[in-house]
Amino acid sequence: MQFFNHTKPKMIVASPGKVIRDKNDIYKEVVKDEEGNIIEEEHFPYYSTTIFVPDSFTEDEMYDLYVEEDETENDKNINRIRRDENFKILQIETGNIYEEAIDVEDVKFNYEETTEKIEELEQCNEKI
C-alpha cells in the first residue's frame, strides 16, 4: 500500500491485486445462544482499494491502523465491481459512492452507476 501525502485529501492506495482493511476489522462467525437465537451476526471485513484520510494523518499511522491483503485472502472469493471506467458507482444499501467496490463472497450488495466522473490521478515523481 502506498501513502499519498501530496494530494488533498491525503490517501492510501492498495498495491495491484491487493485490498486494504482496518486492522481491527476482522471476520467474526455468527454467535448463537443455547436456543439457537442469533446474538451476534456474522461479520465480514470491509475492504477497499483507496482510503481517504485527514490532513493530519501520517504514514506511520497508516501502518498502525491498516493492513494490506491479497484479494483472495482467507479463502474467500472477492467480487470486484466496476461499471464504467469513467464513472463512480453507488452502493444502494449504504448510499456509499465508490470508484470500485470489492465485496467478499456471500456478501451481496447492489450497485448502480452514477453520473459522477472518476478523476485520473497523475503520477508525481517530484520530491517535496
N, CA, C and O atoms as a Tinker XYZ file with bonds, in Angstrom:
   512  protein
     1  N      0.850000   -1.165000    0.000000    73     2
     2  CA     0.000000    0.000000    0.000000    64     1     3
     3  C      0.893000    1.225000    0.000000    63     2     4     5
     4  O      2.014000    1.215000    0.510000    81     3
     5  N      0.355000    2.277000   -0.591000    73     3     6
     6  CA     1.143000    3.488000   -0.751000    64     5     7
     7  C      0.391000    4.678000   -0.157000    63     6     8     9
     8  O     -0.823000    4.802000   -0.317000    81     7
     9  N      1.120000    5.537000    0.521000    73     7    10
    10  CA     0.553000    6.726000    1.148000    64     9    11
    11  C      0.845000    7.939000    0.272000    63    10    12    13
    12  O      2.002000    8.228000   -0.034000    81    11
    13  N     -0.207000    8.643000   -0.128000    73    11    14
    14  CA    -0.072000    9.860000   -0.929000    64    13    15
    15  C     -0.331000   11.053000   -0.020000    63    14    16    17
    16  O     -1.475000   11.319000    0.351000    81    15
    17  N      0.726000   11.770000    0.339000    73    15    18
    18  CA     0.550000   12.927000    1.205000    64    17    19
    19  C      0.555000   14.241000    0.436000    63    18    20    21
    20  O      0.383000   15.306000    1.029000    81    19
    21  N      0.749000   14.175000   -0.877000    73    19    22
    22  CA     0.761000   15.394000   -1.684000    64    21    23
    23  C     -0.600000   15.672000   -2.323000    63    22    24    25
    24  O     -0.746000   16.643000   -3.066000    81    23
    25  N     -1.591000   14.834000   -2.043000    73    23    26
    26  CA    -2.940000   15.048000   -2.576000    64    25    27
    27  C     -3.810000   15.682000   -1.502000    63    26    28    29
    28  O     -3.467000   15.665000   -0.320000    81    27
    29  N     -4.921000   16.231000   -1.916000    73    27    30
    30  CA    -5.883000   16.803000   -0.973000    64    29    31
    31  C     -7.226000   16.198000   -1.310000    63    30    32    33
    32  O     -7.761000   16.550000   -2.361000    81    31
    33  N     -7.816000   15.335000   -0.533000    73    31    34
    34  CA    -7.277000   14.859000    0.745000    64    33    35
    35  C     -6.143000   13.856000    0.542000    63    34    36    37
    36  O     -5.956000   13.318000   -0.549000    81    35
    37  N     -5.396000   13.617000    1.610000    73    35    38
    38  CA    -4.369000   12.579000    1.576000    64    37    39
    39  C     -5.073000   11.242000    1.379000    63    38    40    41
    40  O     -6.250000   11.098000    1.708000    81    39
    41  N     -4.340000   10.259000    0.837000    73    39    42
    42  CA    -4.997000    8.968000    0.619000    64    41    43
    43  C     -4.011000    7.819000    0.679000    63    42    44    45
    44  O     -2.800000    7.985000    0.537000    81    43
    45  N     -4.589000    6.635000    0.899000    73    43    46
    46  CA    -3.856000    5.379000    0.897000    64    45    47
    47  C     -4.407000    4.571000   -0.271000    63    46    48    49
    48  O     -5.622000    4.446000   -0.428000    81    47
    49  N     -3.509000    4.021000   -1.092000    73    47    50
    50  CA    -3.929000    3.244000   -2.260000    64    49    51
    51  C     -3.301000    1.857000   -2.169000    63    50    52    53
    52  O     -2.107000    1.720000   -1.907000    81    51
    53  N     -4.117000    0.836000   -2.388000    73    51    54
    54  CA    -3.634000   -0.551000   -2.340000    64    53    55
    55  C     -2.752000   -0.850000   -3.540000    63    54    56    57
    56  O     -2.935000   -0.282000   -4.616000    81    55
    57  N     -1.800000   -1.742000   -3.348000    73    55    58
    58  CA    -0.967000   -2.229000   -4.443000    64    57    59
    59  C     -1.833000   -3.045000   -5.392000    63    58    60    61
    60  O     -2.886000   -3.539000   -4.988000    81    59
    61  N     -1.410000   -3.198000   -6.656000    73    59    62
    62  CA    -2.191000   -4.012000   -7.604000    64    61    63
    63  C     -2.427000   -5.424000   -7.065000    63    62    64    65
    64  O     -1.503000   -6.061000   -6.560000    81    63
    65  N     -3.652000   -5.903000   -7.173000    73    63    66
    66  CA    -4.010000   -7.242000   -6.707000    64    65    67
    67  C     -4.192000   -7.336000   -5.204000    63    66    68    69
    68  O     -4.335000   -8.434000   -4.667000    81    67
    69  N     -4.188000   -6.204000   -4.516000    73    67    70
    70  CA    -4.311000   -6.180000   -3.061000    64    69    71
    71  C     -5.518000   -5.329000   -2.650000    63    70    72    73
    72  O     -6.034000   -4.536000   -3.438000    81    71
    73  N     -5.948000   -5.509000   -1.416000    73    71    74
    74  CA    -7.010000   -4.702000   -0.817000    64    73    75
    75  C     -6.554000   -4.270000    0.565000    63    74    76    77
    76  O     -5.656000   -4.873000    1.152000    81    75
    77  N     -7.188000   -3.209000    1.082000    73    75    78
    78  CA    -6.829000   -2.665000    2.390000    64    77    79
    79  C     -8.022000   -2.823000    3.321000    63    78    80    81
    80  O     -9.172000   -2.679000    2.907000    81    79
    81  N     -7.731000   -3.125000    4.591000    73    79    82
    82  CA    -8.775000   -3.148000    5.616000    64    81    83
    83  C     -8.191000   -2.612000    6.912000    63    82    84    85
    84  O     -6.976000   -2.608000    7.111000    81    83
    85  N     -9.073000   -2.163000    7.784000    73    83    86
    86  CA    -8.685000   -1.743000    9.123000    64    85    87
    87  C     -8.173000   -2.978000    9.862000    63    86    88    89
    88  O     -8.778000   -4.045000    9.765000    81    87
    89  N     -7.078000   -2.851000   10.592000    73    87    90
    90  CA    -6.501000   -3.995000   11.317000    64    89    91
    91  C     -7.490000   -4.635000   12.284000    63    90    92    93
    92  O     -7.435000   -5.842000   12.520000    81    91
    93  N     -8.393000   -3.834000   12.846000    73    91    94
    94  CA    -9.361000   -4.357000   13.817000    64    93    95
    95  C    -10.630000   -4.905000   13.169000    63    94    96    97
    96  O    -11.467000   -5.491000   13.856000    81    95
    97  N    -10.784000   -4.726000   11.868000    73    95    98
    98  CA   -11.976000   -5.198000   11.163000    64    97    99
    99  C    -11.703000   -6.608000   10.655000    63    98   100   101
   100  O    -11.144000   -6.791000    9.573000    81    99
   101  N    -12.099000   -7.597000   11.439000    73    99   102
   102  CA   -11.798000   -8.988000   11.115000    64   101   103
   103  C    -13.089000   -9.794000   10.965000    63   102   104   105
   104  O    -14.157000   -9.382000   11.418000    81   103
   105  N    -12.960000  -10.945000   10.322000    73   103   106
   106  CA   -14.104000  -11.842000   10.167000    64   105   107
   107  C    -14.527000  -12.381000   11.531000    63   106   108   109
   108  O    -13.688000  -12.784000   12.336000    81   107
   109  N    -15.839000  -12.383000   11.783000    73   107   110
   110  CA   -16.377000  -12.959000   13.015000    64   109   111
   111  C    -17.531000  -13.883000   12.654000    63   110   112   113
   112  O    -18.427000  -13.522000   11.891000    81   111
   113  N    -17.487000  -15.078000   13.221000    73   111   114
   114  CA   -18.565000  -16.037000   12.991000    64   113   115
   115  C    -19.824000  -15.605000   13.733000    63   114   116   117
   116  O    -19.766000  -14.830000   14.687000    81   115
   117  N    -20.951000  -16.117000   13.279000    73   115   118
   118  CA   -22.210000  -15.838000   13.945000    64   117   119
   119  C    -22.166000  -16.431000   15.353000    63   118   120   121
   120  O    -21.621000  -17.516000   15.557000    81   119
   121  N    -22.740000  -15.716000   16.320000    73   119   122
   122  CA   -22.792000  -16.194000   17.708000    64   121   123
   123  C    -24.255000  -16.453000   18.048000    63   122   124   125
   124  O    -25.115000  -15.587000   17.885000    81   123
   125  N    -24.519000  -17.697000   18.537000    73   123   126
   126  CA   -25.893000  -18.067000   18.896000    64   125   127
   127  C    -25.949000  -18.456000   20.365000    63   126   128   129
   128  O    -24.965000  -18.934000   20.929000    81   127
   129  N    -27.126000  -18.245000   20.987000    73   127   130
   130  CA   -27.304000  -18.683000   22.369000    64   129   131
   131  C    -27.686000  -20.166000   22.381000    63   130   132   133
   132  O    -27.716000  -20.805000   21.329000    81   131
   133  N    -27.973000  -20.706000   23.544000    73   131   134
   134  CA   -28.268000  -22.132000   23.688000    64   133   135
   135  C    -29.502000  -22.574000   22.922000    63   134   136   137
   136  O    -29.599000  -23.731000   22.513000    81   135
   137  N    -30.462000  -21.644000   22.720000    73   135   138
   138  CA   -31.672000  -21.980000   21.961000    64   137   139
   139  C    -31.491000  -21.803000   20.452000    63   138   140   141
   140  O    -32.417000  -22.060000   19.682000    81   139
   141  N    -30.323000  -21.372000   20.035000    73   139   142
   142  CA   -30.073000  -21.178000   18.606000    64   141   143
   143  C    -30.408000  -19.788000   18.103000    63   142   144   145
   144  O    -30.353000  -19.540000   16.899000    81   143
   145  N    -30.754000  -18.876000   19.001000    73   143   146
   146  CA   -31.037000  -17.497000   18.598000    64   145   147
   147  C    -29.721000  -16.765000   18.315000    63   146   148   149
   148  O    -28.735000  -16.932000   19.033000    81   147
   149  N    -29.727000  -15.969000   17.278000    73   147   150
   150  CA   -28.522000  -15.227000   16.911000    64   149   151
   151  C    -28.323000  -14.065000   17.874000    63   150   152   153
   152  O    -29.197000  -13.211000   18.028000    81   151
   153  N    -27.168000  -14.046000   18.514000    73   151   154
   154  CA   -26.802000  -12.958000   19.429000    64   153   155
   155  C    -25.982000  -11.915000   18.670000    63   154   156   157
   156  O    -26.199000  -10.712000   18.815000    81   155
   157  N    -25.041000  -12.394000   17.863000    73   155   158
   158  CA   -24.215000  -11.519000   17.027000    64   157   159
   159  C    -24.212000  -12.061000   15.618000    63   158   160   161
   160  O    -23.993000  -13.253000   15.400000    81   159
   161  N    -24.456000  -11.182000   14.657000    73   159   162
   162  CA   -24.441000  -11.566000   13.249000    64   161   163
   163  C    -23.015000  -11.867000   12.791000    63   162   164   165
   164  O    -22.049000  -11.369000   13.369000    81   163
   165  N    -22.899000  -12.679000   11.758000    73   163   166
   166  CA   -21.611000  -12.924000   11.130000    64   165   167
   167  C    -21.117000  -11.608000   10.544000    63   166   168   169
   168  O    -21.905000  -10.843000    9.986000    81   167
   169  N    -19.821000  -11.338000   10.667000    73   167   170
   170  CA   -19.261000  -10.086000   10.147000    64   169   171
   171  C    -18.121000  -10.373000    9.191000    63   170   172   173
   172  O    -17.187000  -11.108000    9.512000    81   171
   173  N    -18.216000   -9.773000    7.994000    73   171   174
   174  CA   -17.136000   -9.835000    7.026000    64   173   175
   175  C    -16.430000   -8.488000    7.019000    63   174   176   177
   176  O    -17.090000   -7.449000    7.051000    81   175
   177  N    -15.102000   -8.485000    6.978000    73   175   178
   178  CA   -14.380000   -7.209000    6.948000    64   177   179
   179  C    -14.735000   -6.395000    5.699000    63   178   180   181
   180  O    -15.097000   -6.948000    4.661000    81   179
   181  N    -14.624000   -5.095000    5.825000    73   179   182
   182  CA   -14.836000   -4.192000    4.696000    64   181   183
   183  C    -13.486000   -3.908000    4.062000    63   182   184   185
   184  O    -12.542000   -3.500000    4.739000    81   183
   185  N    -13.404000   -4.126000    2.767000    73   183   186
   186  CA   -12.158000   -3.934000    2.027000    64   185   187
   187  C    -12.279000   -2.746000    1.092000    63   186   188   189
   188  O    -13.374000   -2.388000    0.658000    81   187
   189  N    -11.146000   -2.143000    0.791000    73   187   190
   190  CA   -11.108000   -1.004000   -0.115000    64   189   191
   191  C     -9.795000   -1.031000   -0.885000    63   190   192   193
   192  O     -8.830000   -1.669000   -0.467000    81   191
   193  N     -9.771000   -0.342000   -1.998000    73   191   194
   194  CA    -8.506000   -0.150000   -2.716000    64   193   195
   195  C     -7.980000    1.259000   -2.499000    63   194   196   197
   196  O     -6.807000    1.533000   -2.751000    81   195
   197  N     -8.853000    2.164000   -2.029000    73   195   198
   198  CA    -8.460000    3.552000   -1.765000    64   197   199
   199  C     -9.133000    4.023000   -0.486000    63   198   200   201
   200  O    -10.331000    3.816000   -0.294000    81   199
   201  N     -8.360000    4.656000    0.384000    73   199   202
   202  CA    -8.897000    5.216000    1.623000    64   201   203
   203  C     -8.442000    6.665000    1.710000    63   202   204   205
   204  O     -7.246000    6.950000    1.633000    81   203
   205  N     -9.384000    7.574000    1.869000    73   203   206
   206  CA    -9.063000    8.985000    2.044000    64   205   207
   207  C     -8.902000    9.253000    3.542000    63   206   208   209
   208  O     -9.719000    8.817000    4.352000    81   207
   209  N     -7.843000    9.972000    3.895000    73   207   210
   210  CA    -7.527000   10.215000    5.297000    64   209   211
   211  C     -7.398000   11.708000    5.566000    63   210   212   213
   212  O     -7.213000   12.487000    4.631000    81   211
   213  N     -7.494000   12.126000    6.842000    73   211   214
   214  CA    -7.409000   13.557000    7.178000    64   213   215
   215  C     -6.029000   14.153000    6.881000    63   214   216   217
   216  O     -5.044000   13.427000    6.748000    81   215
   217  N     -5.977000   15.457000    6.781000    73   215   218
   218  CA    -4.711000   16.158000    6.520000    64   217   219
   219  C     -3.668000   15.890000    7.596000    63   218   220   221
   220  O     -2.471000   15.921000    7.308000    81   219
   221  N     -4.091000   15.631000    8.816000    73   219   222
   222  CA    -3.160000   15.393000    9.920000    64   221   223
   223  C     -2.605000   13.963000    9.928000    63   222   224   225
   224  O     -1.725000   13.650000   10.730000    81   223
   225  N     -3.102000   13.105000    9.057000    73   223   226
   226  CA    -2.728000   11.688000    9.017000    64   225   227
   227  C     -1.274000   11.526000    8.570000    63   226   228   229
   228  O     -0.803000   12.271000    7.711000    81   227
   229  N     -0.560000   10.552000    9.152000    73   227   230
   230  CA     0.843000   10.308000    8.796000    64   229   231
   231  C      1.023000    8.891000    8.255000    63   230   232   233
   232  O      0.164000    8.027000    8.428000    81   231
   233  N      2.147000    8.681000    7.605000    73   231   234
   234  CA     2.446000    7.357000    7.061000    64   233   235
   235  C      2.586000    6.318000    8.177000    63   234   236   237
   236  O      2.202000    5.162000    7.998000    81   235
   237  N      3.129000    6.720000    9.318000    73   235   238
   238  CA     3.230000    5.793000   10.458000    64   237   239
   239  C      1.859000    5.308000   10.902000    63   238   240   241
   240  O      1.686000    4.136000   11.235000    81   239
   241  N      0.877000    6.218000   10.907000    73   239   242
   242  CA    -0.489000    5.838000   11.280000    64   241   243
   243  C     -1.074000    4.825000   10.302000    63   242   244   245
   244  O     -1.855000    3.953000   10.682000    81   243
   245  N     -0.681000    4.957000    9.034000    73   243   246
   246  CA    -1.175000    4.016000    8.027000    64   245   247
   247  C     -0.812000    2.589000    8.429000    63   246   248   249
   248  O     -1.661000    1.698000    8.389000    81   247
   249  N      0.431000    2.370000    8.811000    73   247   250
   250  CA     0.876000    1.030000    9.190000    64   249   251
   251  C      0.317000    0.602000   10.543000    63   250   252   253
   252  O      0.173000   -0.592000   10.803000    81   251
   253  N      0.002000    1.563000   11.403000    73   251   254
   254  CA    -0.598000    1.242000   12.699000    64   253   255
   255  C     -2.062000    0.825000   12.568000    63   254   256   257
   256  O     -2.541000   -0.014000   13.330000    81   255
   257  N     -2.769000    1.411000   11.604000    73   255   258
   258  CA    -4.221000    1.229000   11.517000    64   257   259
   259  C     -4.696000    0.276000   10.431000    63   258   260   261
   260  O     -5.746000   -0.349000   10.576000    81   259
   261  N     -3.932000    0.156000    9.339000    73   259   262
   262  CA    -4.414000   -0.606000    8.182000    64   261   263
   263  C     -3.471000   -1.748000    7.824000    63   262   264   265
   264  O     -2.279000   -1.721000    8.130000    81   263
   265  N     -4.039000   -2.743000    7.170000    73   263   266
   266  CA    -3.265000   -3.873000    6.684000    64   265   267
   267  C     -3.660000   -4.125000    5.230000    63   266   268   269
   268  O     -4.815000   -3.949000    4.842000    81   267
   269  N     -2.675000   -4.540000    4.438000    73   267   270
   270  CA    -2.926000   -4.840000    3.028000    64   269   271
   271  C     -2.907000   -6.359000    2.861000    63   270   272   273
   272  O     -2.022000   -7.038000    3.381000    81   271
   273  N     -3.898000   -6.887000    2.125000    73   271   274
   274  CA    -4.012000   -8.330000    1.933000    64   273   275
   275  C     -4.238000   -8.643000    0.461000    63   274   276   277
   276  O     -4.655000   -7.783000   -0.314000    81   275
   277  N     -3.953000   -9.894000    0.087000    73   275   278
   278  CA    -4.301000  -10.355000   -1.256000    64   277   279
   279  C     -5.808000  -10.347000   -1.409000    63   278   280   281
   280  O     -6.535000  -10.508000   -0.429000    81   279
   281  N     -6.282000  -10.161000   -2.627000    73   279   282
   282  CA    -7.724000  -10.113000   -2.851000    64   281   283
   283  C     -8.434000  -11.405000   -2.483000    63   282   284   285
   284  O     -9.634000  -11.377000   -2.209000    81   283
   285  N     -7.747000  -12.525000   -2.465000    73   283   286
   286  CA    -8.394000  -13.809000   -2.168000    64   285   287
   287  C     -7.985000  -14.353000   -0.805000    63   286   288   289
   288  O     -8.067000  -15.560000   -0.578000    81   287
   289  N     -7.544000  -13.486000    0.109000    73   287   290
   290  CA    -7.132000  -13.893000    1.456000    64   289   291
   291  C     -8.279000  -14.603000    2.186000    63   290   292   293
   292  O     -9.449000  -14.343000    1.906000    81   291
   293  N     -7.953000  -15.471000    3.095000    73   291   294
   294  CA    -8.911000  -16.191000    3.943000    64   293   295
   295  C     -9.843000  -17.102000    3.143000    63   294   296   297
   296  O    -10.965000  -17.366000    3.575000    81   295
   297  N     -9.397000  -17.578000    1.997000    73   295   298
   298  CA   -10.179000  -18.499000    1.165000    64   297   299
   299  C    -11.551000  -17.951000    0.795000    63   298   300   301
   300  O    -12.466000  -18.728000    0.519000    81   299
   301  N    -11.710000  -16.672000    0.784000    73   299   302
   302  CA   -12.961000  -16.049000    0.354000    64   301   303
   303  C    -12.747000  -15.500000   -1.046000    63   302   304   305
   304  O    -11.701000  -14.921000   -1.340000    81   303
   305  N    -13.726000  -15.679000   -1.896000    73   303   306
   306  CA   -13.645000  -15.078000   -3.219000    64   305   307
   307  C    -14.034000  -13.623000   -3.121000    63   306   308   309
   308  O    -14.943000  -13.262000   -2.373000    81   307
   309  N    -13.354000  -12.798000   -3.866000    73   307   310
   310  CA   -13.612000  -11.367000   -3.866000    64   309   311
   311  C    -14.295000  -10.996000   -5.176000    63   310   312   313
   312  O    -13.839000  -11.379000   -6.254000    81   311
   313  N    -15.382000  -10.254000   -5.076000    73   311   314
   314  CA   -16.064000   -9.759000   -6.264000    64   313   315
   315  C    -15.702000   -8.307000   -6.448000    63   314   316   317
   316  O    -15.985000   -7.479000   -5.582000    81   315
   317  N    -15.076000   -7.985000   -7.573000    73   315   318
   318  CA   -14.693000   -6.615000   -7.884000    64   317   319
   319  C    -15.764000   -6.021000   -8.783000    63   318   320   321
   320  O    -16.047000   -6.545000   -9.860000    81   319
   321  N    -16.361000   -4.913000   -8.327000    73   319   322
   322  CA   -17.455000   -4.297000   -9.063000    64   321   323
   323  C    -17.005000   -2.941000   -9.589000    63   322   324   325
   324  O    -16.593000   -2.068000   -8.826000    81   323
   325  N    -17.090000   -2.782000  -10.881000    73   323   326
   326  CA   -16.793000   -1.501000  -11.519000    64   325   327
   327  C    -17.613000   -1.455000  -12.792000    63   326   328   329
   328  O    -17.479000   -2.326000  -13.652000    81   327
   329  N    -18.440000   -0.468000  -12.916000    73   327   330
   330  CA   -19.342000   -0.408000  -14.062000    64   329   331
   331  C    -18.656000    0.117000  -15.316000    63   330   332   333
   332  O    -18.394000   -0.637000  -16.253000    81   331
   333  N    -18.374000    1.379000  -15.327000    73   331   334
   334  CA   -17.800000    2.043000  -16.482000    64   333   335
   335  C    -16.489000    2.652000  -16.019000    63   334   336   337
   336  O    -16.411000    3.169000  -14.905000    81   335
   337  N    -15.479000    2.603000  -16.833000    73   335   338
   338  CA   -14.169000    3.103000  -16.428000    64   337   339
   339  C    -14.178000    4.575000  -16.034000    63   338   340   341
   340  O    -13.255000    5.026000  -15.356000    81   339
   341  N    -15.185000    5.333000  -16.435000    73   339   342
   342  CA   -15.156000    6.777000  -16.207000    64   341   343
   343  C    -16.113000    7.274000  -15.135000    63   342   344   345
   344  O    -16.092000    8.460000  -14.807000    81   343
   345  N    -16.955000    6.399000  -14.578000    73   343   346
   346  CA   -17.966000    6.865000  -13.629000    64   345   347
   347  C    -17.923000    6.089000  -12.326000    63   346   348   349
   348  O    -17.630000    4.894000  -12.314000    81   347
   349  N    -18.217000    6.774000  -11.230000    73   347   350
   350  CA   -18.274000    6.139000   -9.915000    64   349   351
   351  C    -19.560000    5.331000   -9.795000    63   350   352   353
   352  O    -20.497000    5.515000  -10.573000    81   351
   353  N    -19.595000    4.427000   -8.803000    73   351   354
   354  CA   -20.776000    3.600000   -8.593000    64   353   355
   355  C    -21.336000    3.842000   -7.194000    63   354   356   357
   356  O    -20.605000    4.182000   -6.264000    81   355
   357  N    -22.640000    3.661000   -7.070000    73   355   358
   358  CA   -23.360000    3.860000   -5.815000    64   357   359
   359  C    -23.741000    2.502000   -5.246000    63   358   360   361
   360  O    -24.349000    1.684000   -5.937000    81   359
   361  N    -23.379000    2.256000   -3.969000    73   359   362
   362  CA   -23.814000    1.043000   -3.283000    64   361   363
   363  C    -25.190000    1.368000   -2.705000    63   362   364   365
   364  O    -25.308000    2.168000   -1.777000    81   363
   365  N    -26.212000    0.752000   -3.251000    73   363   366
   366  CA   -27.595000    1.123000   -2.961000    64   365   367
   367  C    -27.944000    0.957000   -1.484000    63   366   368   369
   368  O    -28.596000    1.829000   -0.910000    81   367
   369  N    -27.527000   -0.138000   -0.860000    73   367   370
   370  CA   -27.911000   -0.409000    0.525000    64   369   371
   371  C    -27.332000    0.604000    1.527000    63   370   372   373
   372  O    -27.959000    0.888000    2.548000    81   371
   373  N    -26.148000    1.143000    1.243000    73   371   374
   374  CA   -25.492000    2.046000    2.190000    64   373   375
   375  C    -25.474000    3.503000    1.737000    63   374   376   377
   376  O    -25.310000    4.406000    2.558000    81   375
   377  N    -25.644000    3.737000    0.425000    73   375   378
   378  CA   -25.552000    5.094000   -0.107000    64   377   379
   379  C    -24.116000    5.543000   -0.330000    63   378   380   381
   380  O    -23.888000    6.695000   -0.698000    81   379
   381  N    -23.135000    4.655000   -0.114000    73   379   382
   382  CA   -21.732000    4.999000   -0.330000    64   381   383
   383  C    -21.406000    4.997000   -1.813000    63   382   384   385
   384  O    -21.937000    4.194000   -2.581000    81   383
   385  N    -20.525000    5.910000   -2.202000    73   383   386
   386  CA   -20.113000    6.014000   -3.602000    64   385   387
   387  C    -18.657000    5.585000   -3.707000    63   386   388   389
   388  O    -17.819000    6.001000   -2.907000    81   387
   389  N    -18.362000    4.745000   -4.702000    73   387   390
   390  CA   -17.023000    4.202000   -4.895000    64   389   391
   391  C    -16.605000    4.323000   -6.351000    63   390   392   393
   392  O    -17.438000    4.380000   -7.256000    81   391
   393  N    -15.280000    4.361000   -6.555000    73   391   394
   394  CA   -14.752000    4.219000   -7.909000    64   393   395
   395  C    -14.769000    2.747000   -8.285000    63   394   396   397
   396  O    -14.955000    2.382000   -9.446000    81   395
   397  N    -14.572000    1.913000   -7.275000    73   395   398
   398  CA   -14.560000    0.470000   -7.449000    64   397   399
   399  C    -14.993000   -0.122000   -6.122000    63   398   400   401
   400  O    -14.574000    0.360000   -5.069000    81   399
   401  N    -15.814000   -1.149000   -6.147000    73   399   402
   402  CA   -16.247000   -1.792000   -4.911000    64   401   403
   403  C    -15.702000   -3.208000   -4.890000    63   402   404   405
   404  O    -15.638000   -3.881000   -5.918000    81   403
   405  N    -15.314000   -3.643000   -3.715000    73   403   406
   406  CA   -14.812000   -5.003000   -3.554000    64   405   407
   407  C    -15.625000   -5.664000   -2.451000    63   406   408   409
   408  O    -15.571000   -5.249000   -1.293000    81   407
   409  N    -16.373000   -6.689000   -2.816000    73   407   410
   410  CA   -17.207000   -7.413000   -1.861000    64   409   411
   411  C    -16.653000   -8.821000   -1.699000    63   410   412   413
   412  O    -16.201000   -9.433000   -2.666000    81   411
   413  N    -16.690000   -9.326000   -0.481000    73   411   414
   414  CA   -16.271000  -10.708000   -0.259000    64   413   415
   415  C    -17.434000  -11.637000   -0.595000    63   414   416   417
   416  O    -18.595000  -11.229000   -0.622000    81   415
   417  N    -17.090000  -12.891000   -0.848000    73   415   418
   418  CA   -18.072000  -13.916000   -1.172000    64   417   419
   419  C    -19.166000  -13.947000   -0.114000    63   418   420   421
   420  O    -18.887000  -13.732000    1.065000    81   419
   421  N    -20.372000  -14.204000   -0.504000    73   419   422
   422  CA   -21.539000  -14.303000    0.369000    64   421   423
   423  C    -22.063000  -12.956000    0.856000    63   422   424   425
   424  O    -23.069000  -12.912000    1.564000    81   423
   425  N    -21.414000  -11.875000    0.497000    73   423   426
   426  CA   -21.919000  -10.542000    0.834000    64   425   427
   427  C    -22.385000   -9.928000   -0.472000    63   426   428   429
   428  O    -21.578000   -9.631000   -1.354000    81   427
   429  N    -23.667000   -9.742000   -0.588000    73   427   430
   430  CA   -24.245000   -9.264000   -1.846000    64   429   431
   431  C    -24.788000   -7.858000   -1.675000    63   430   432   433
   432  O    -25.757000   -7.642000   -0.946000    81   431
   433  N    -24.164000   -6.908000   -2.346000    73   431   434
   434  CA   -24.664000   -5.549000   -2.391000    64   433   435
   435  C    -25.102000   -5.267000   -3.823000    63   434   436   437
   436  O    -24.656000   -5.927000   -4.761000    81   435
   437  N    -25.968000   -4.295000   -3.978000    73   435   438
   438  CA   -26.414000   -3.874000   -5.292000    64   437   439
   439  C    -25.788000   -2.522000   -5.612000    63   438   440   441
   440  O    -25.646000   -1.667000   -4.738000    81   439
   441  N    -25.422000   -2.344000   -6.858000    73   439   442
   442  CA   -24.750000   -1.131000   -7.291000    64   441   443
   443  C    -25.433000   -0.554000   -8.521000    63   442   444   445
   444  O    -26.049000   -1.267000   -9.312000    81   443
   445  N    -25.303000    0.758000   -8.654000    73   443   446
   446  CA   -25.725000    1.402000   -9.892000    64   445   447
   447  C    -24.720000    2.492000  -10.213000    63   446   448   449
   448  O    -24.105000    3.083000   -9.325000    81   447
   449  N    -24.571000    2.741000  -11.495000    73   447   450
   450  CA   -23.623000    3.744000  -11.949000    64   449   451
   451  C    -24.154000    5.146000  -11.652000    63   450   452   453
   452  O    -25.351000    5.408000  -11.764000    81   451
   453  N    -23.238000    6.045000  -11.271000    73   451   454
   454  CA   -23.615000    7.441000  -11.049000    64   453   455
   455  C    -23.199000    8.261000  -12.263000    63   454   456   457
   456  O    -22.621000    7.732000  -13.212000    81   455
   457  N    -23.489000    9.526000  -12.224000    73   455   458
   458  CA   -23.035000   10.424000  -13.294000    64   457   459
   459  C    -21.761000   11.154000  -12.881000    63   458   460   461
   460  O    -21.265000   12.016000  -13.606000    81   459
   461  N    -21.230000   10.795000  -11.690000    73   459   462
   462  CA   -20.015000   11.434000  -11.181000    64   461   463
   463  C    -18.785000   10.791000  -11.818000    63   462   464   465
   464  O    -18.561000    9.587000  -11.691000    81   463
   465  N    -17.998000   11.611000  -12.502000    73   463   466
   466  CA   -16.811000   11.107000  -13.192000    64   465   467
   467  C    -15.695000   10.789000  -12.202000    63   466   468   469
   468  O    -15.585000   11.410000  -11.144000    81   467
   469  N    -14.874000    9.811000  -12.567000    73   467   470
   470  CA   -13.692000    9.455000  -11.797000    64   469   471
   471  C    -12.552000   10.336000  -12.284000    63   470   472   473
   472  O    -12.262000   10.400000  -13.478000    81   471
   473  N    -11.906000   11.018000  -11.332000    73   471   474
   474  CA   -10.771000   11.852000  -11.694000    64   473   475
   475  C     -9.534000   10.983000  -11.809000    63   474   476   477
   476  O     -9.305000   10.104000  -10.979000    81   475
   477  N     -8.734000   11.229000  -12.843000    73   475   478
   478  CA    -7.494000   10.489000  -13.042000    64   477   479
   479  C     -6.425000   11.029000  -12.105000    63   478   480   481
   480  O     -6.283000   12.243000  -11.961000    81   479
   481  N     -5.678000   10.144000  -11.471000    73   479   482
   482  CA    -4.546000   10.559000  -10.647000    64   481   483
   483  C     -3.321000   10.686000  -11.531000    63   482   484   485
   484  O     -3.008000    9.788000  -12.312000    81   483
   485  N     -2.639000   11.795000  -11.404000    73   483   486
   486  CA    -1.413000   11.972000  -12.169000    64   485   487
   487  C     -0.244000   11.435000  -11.360000    63   486   488   489
   488  O     -0.156000   11.644000  -10.150000    81   487
   489  N      0.648000   10.742000  -12.051000    73   487   490
   490  CA     1.846000   10.222000  -11.393000    64   489   491
   491  C      2.762000   11.402000  -11.068000    63   490   492   493
   492  O      3.057000   12.222000  -11.938000    81   491
   493  N      3.196000   11.482000   -9.854000    73   491   494
   494  CA     4.068000   12.584000   -9.421000    64   493   495
   495  C      5.351000   12.006000   -8.903000    63   494   496   497
   496  O      5.355000   11.294000   -7.900000    81   495
   497  N      6.449000   12.302000   -9.574000    73   495   498
   498  CA     7.737000   11.784000   -9.159000    64   497   499
   499  C      8.616000   12.873000   -8.528000    63   498   500   501
   500  O      9.798000   12.650000   -8.267000    81   499
   501  N      8.035000   14.039000   -8.288000    73   499   502
   502  CA     8.798000   15.142000   -7.697000    64   501   503
   503  C      9.033000   14.868000   -6.223000    63   502   504   505
   504  O      8.173000   14.310000   -5.542000    81   503
   505  N     10.200000   15.263000   -5.734000    73   503   506
   506  CA    10.491000   15.183000   -4.303000    64   505   507
   507  C     10.049000   16.481000   -3.662000    63   506   508   509
   508  O     10.294000   17.563000   -4.196000    81   507
   509  N      9.401000   16.374000   -2.525000    73   507   510
   510  CA     8.915000   17.570000   -1.826000    64   509   511
   511  C      9.873000   17.933000   -0.716000    63   510   512
   512  O      9.649000   18.911000   -0.003000    81   511
